[in-house]
């Protein structure tokens, strides 16, 4: 029996990852050297950028995947058409994952680790992330908890056409874990459209704005804050609690979820 365990531990696959979250998990497990291809949006860690590209996350190219001659493909189960197309080839083992919540991240880590013959490494990674998420902080015990609006999209240069974090989404869970209350949690969809009148009605304590890509430089952050400054009747604006958000770990549910929670805790505790 010991020889079988050893053989599994030494298994080496040619892996294609069809989602950024899965790519991050593979590298966090130390299996990055087995990845032969990933998507154009897989840019963390740095080594992921150098892998052969199979197309976009929503539209991976089946022919490019087959050309890499993989024996194992990990796919997000939100892409059933991709799963079905790959399984029809009967040449590749396809494993469907659902890393779209903290629980889903943990399950995906354990599934991948078990398949690669490194279950202990998977357990250690899950425990490490869980410890980071649930570490005790003043912000998580703050009373009352801050009401938070998390903007993930809007018309460029304005606060119109808002798309916000709603019910049942990964980012709503991150807000809760960080000690905040999502003011749009009662919305019927994960990422609802909000009118500015709805923002006024809900009057959040904190506004997190990820409405543009690449909010990195200080001037870009000032520009985002400047969009909101004219609306000083909003509590978040009045108390200088509008925060431009740019971390990729906010849009990629994966091993860096603890980092996302930690960043929001820091904001909520100010």
C-alpha positions in Angstrom: 0.0 0.0 0.0 2.9 2.3 0.8 4.2 2.0 -2.8 0.8 3.2 -4.1 0.9 6.3 -1.9 4.4 7.0 -3.0 3.5 6.5 -6.7 0.6 9.0 -6.4 2.8 11.5 -4.6 5.3 11.3 -7.5 2.6 11.6 -10.2 3.4 14.2 -12.8 0.7 15.5 -15.1 0.5 17.8 -18.1 -2.2 20.2 -16.7 -4.2 22.9 -18.4 -6.0 25.4 -16.1 -9.1 27.0 -17.6 -9.6 29.7 -14.9 -7.4 32.2 -13.1 -8.6 30.9 -9.7 -7.6 27.4 -10.5 -4.2 28.5 -11.8 -3.5 30.3 -8.5 -4.5 27.1 -6.5 -2.2 25.0 -8.6 0.8 27.3 -8.0 -0.1 27.6 -4.3 0.1 23.8 -4.0 3.5 23.8 -5.6 2.2 22.2 -8.9 3.0 25.2 -11.2 5.7 23.1 -13.0 3.0 20.7 -14.1 0.9 23.5 -15.8 1.4 23.5 -19.5 -1.3 26.0 -20.4 -3.7 28.5 -18.8 -5.9 31.4 -19.9 -5.0 34.9 -21.1 -6.3 36.2 -17.7 -4.0 34.0 -15.6 -1.4 36.5 -14.5 -0.6 35.5 -10.9 1.9 34.4 -9.9 4.4 35.8 -12.4 5.2 32.4 -13.7 1.6 31.9 -14.8 2.1 34.7 -17.4 4.7 32.6 -19.2 2.5 29.5 -19.7 1.0 28.8 -23.1 -2.3 30.5 -23.5 -5.6 28.7 -24.4 -7.7 31.9 -24.9 -9.9 33.7 -22.6 -11.6 32.6 -19.4 -15.1 32.6 -21.0 -13.9 31.5 -24.4 -11.0 29.0 -24.2 -10.0 27.5 -27.5 -10.5 23.7 -27.5 -8.0 23.2 -30.3 -5.3 25.1 -28.5 -6.0 23.0 -25.4 -5.7 19.7 -27.4 -2.5 20.9 -29.1 -0.8 21.1 -25.6 -1.5 17.4 -25.2 -2.7 17.6 -21.6 -3.8 14.6 -19.7 -5.7 16.7 -17.1 -7.8 19.8 -17.4 -9.3 21.7 -14.5 -12.3 23.8 -15.5 -14.7 26.1 -13.5 -18.1 24.4 -13.6 -19.7 27.7 -14.6 -18.5 26.8 -18.1 -20.5 23.6 -18.8 -20.0 24.0 -22.6 -16.3 23.9 -22.2 -16.5 20.8 -19.9 -18.8 19.0 -22.4 -16.6 19.9 -25.4 -13.5 18.6 -23.7 -15.1 15.4 -22.5 -16.4 14.6 -25.9 -12.8 14.3 -27.1 -12.4 11.2 -24.8 -8.7 12.0 -24.7 -8.5 14.1 -21.6 -9.6 13.8 -18.0 -11.6 16.9 -17.2 -12.3 17.9 -13.6 -14.9 20.5 -12.9 -14.5 22.8 -9.9 -16.5 25.6 -8.2 -14.1 28.0 -6.5 -16.7 30.8 -6.3 -17.0 31.0 -2.5 -14.7 30.4 0.5 -16.1 26.9 0.9 -15.7 26.4 -2.9 -12.1 27.5 -2.7 -11.4 25.0 0.1 -13.2 22.2 -1.8 -11.3 23.0 -5.0 -7.9 23.0 -3.2 -8.7 19.6 -1.6 -9.9 18.1 -4.9 -6.9 19.3 -6.9 -4.5 18.2 -4.1 -6.1 14.7 -3.9 -5.9 14.2 -7.6 -2.2 15.2 -7.7 -1.4 12.9 -4.8 -0.6 15.7 -2.3 -3.6 15.7 0.0 -1.6 16.8 3.0 -0.3 19.9 1.2 -3.9 20.7 0.3 -5.0 20.4 4.0 -2.1 22.7 5.1 -3.0 25.3 2.5 -6.7 25.3 3.5 -5.7 25.6 7.2 -3.4 28.5 6.4 -6.0 30.4 4.5 -8.7 29.7 7.1 -6.4 31.0 9.9 -5.7 34.2 8.0 -9.4 34.8 7.4 -10.5 34.2 10.9 -7.8 35.9 12.9 -9.3 38.1 15.6 -9.2 41.9 14.8 -10.8 44.9 16.3 -12.7 45.6 13.0 -14.4 42.1 13.1 -15.7 42.9 16.5 -16.7 46.5 15.8 -20.2 47.6 16.9 -22.0 48.6 14.9 -20.6 47.1 11.8 -20.1 49.5 8.9 -22.5 49.5 6.0 -20.5 48.9 2.8 -21.3 49.5 -0.9 -18.8 47.7 -3.2 -18.9 49.1 -6.7 -17.4 46.7 -9.4 -18.5 48.6 -12.5 -19.7 52.0 -13.7 -19.7 54.3 -16.6 -16.1 55.6 -17.0 -15.6 59.0 -15.5 -18.9 59.1 -13.7 -20.9 57.5 -10.9 -23.6 56.4 -13.3 -24.3 52.9 -14.6 -23.3 51.4 -11.2 -22.8 47.6 -10.9 -22.4 46.6 -7.2 -21.8 43.5 -5.1 -25.1 41.8 -4.3 -26.5 38.7 -2.6 -24.7 35.4 -2.6 -21.5 36.6 -4.3 -17.9 35.9 -3.4 -17.3 39.6 -2.6 -20.4 39.8 -0.4 -18.9 36.9 1.6 -15.5 38.8 1.8 -17.3 41.9 3.1 -19.0 39.8 5.8 -15.8 38.0 6.9 -14.0 41.4 7.1 -16.6 42.7 9.6 -18.9 44.8 7.3 -22.5 44.7 6.2 -23.2 44.7 2.4 -25.9 47.3 1.9 -26.9 45.5 -1.4 -27.1 42.1 0.2 -30.9 42.1 -0.3 -30.6 42.4 -4.1 -31.9 39.4 -5.9 -28.8 38.8 -8.1 -25.1 38.6 -7.3 -24.1 41.8 -9.2 -27.1 44.1 -9.5 -27.3 47.4 -11.3 -27.8 50.4 -9.0 -29.1 53.8 -9.7 -27.5 56.7 -8.0 -30.8 57.3 -6.3 -30.5 53.9 -4.7 -27.0 54.8 -3.4 -28.5 57.9 -1.8 -31.3 55.9 -0.3 -28.9 53.3 1.3 -26.3 55.9 2.3 -23.4 53.6 3.0 -20.8 54.3 5.7 -18.0 53.1 3.3 -17.8 53.0 -0.5 -15.3 50.6 -2.1 -14.9 51.5 -5.8 -13.4 49.0 -8.2 -15.3 50.4 -11.1 -12.2 50.8 -13.3 -9.3 48.5 -14.1 -5.8 49.3 -13.0 -6.5 51.7 -10.2 -2.9 51.5 -9.1 -1.2 54.9 -9.1 -1.9 57.6 -6.5 -3.2 59.9 -9.3 -5.6 57.2 -10.5 -6.8 56.7 -6.9 -7.3 60.5 -6.5 -9.3 60.6 -9.7 -11.7 57.9 -8.4 -12.2 59.7 -5.1 -12.7 62.9 -7.0 -15.7 61.5 -8.8 -17.5 61.1 -5.5 -16.4 64.4 -3.9 -19.3 66.5 -5.3 -21.8 64.2 -3.5 -20.9 65.3 0.1 -24.4 64.6 1.2 -23.4 60.9 1.2 -22.1 59.7 4.5 -19.1 57.9 3.0 -18.0 61.0 1.1 -18.6 63.3 4.0 -16.3 61.2 6.2 -13.7 60.5 3.5 -14.6 56.9 3.4 -14.4 56.3 -0.4 -11.7 53.8 -1.1 -10.5 52.9 -4.6 -9.8 49.1 -4.8 -7.5 47.4 -7.2 -6.3 44.1 -5.9 -6.7 41.2 -8.3 -7.5 38.9 -5.4 -10.9 40.7 -5.1 -12.0 39.4 -8.5 -10.2 36.0 -8.4 -11.6 33.7 -5.7 -8.5 31.7 -4.7 -5.8 31.2 -2.2 -5.4 35.0 -1.7 -8.9 35.4 -0.2 -7.2 35.9 3.2 -5.4 38.9 1.7 -8.7 40.4 0.4 -10.3 40.0 3.9 -7.3 41.5 5.6 -7.3 44.5 3.3 -11.0 45.2 3.9 -10.5 44.7 7.7 -7.9 47.4 7.6 -10.2 49.8 5.8 -13.2 49.0 8.1 -11.1 49.6 11.3 -9.9 53.2 10.3 
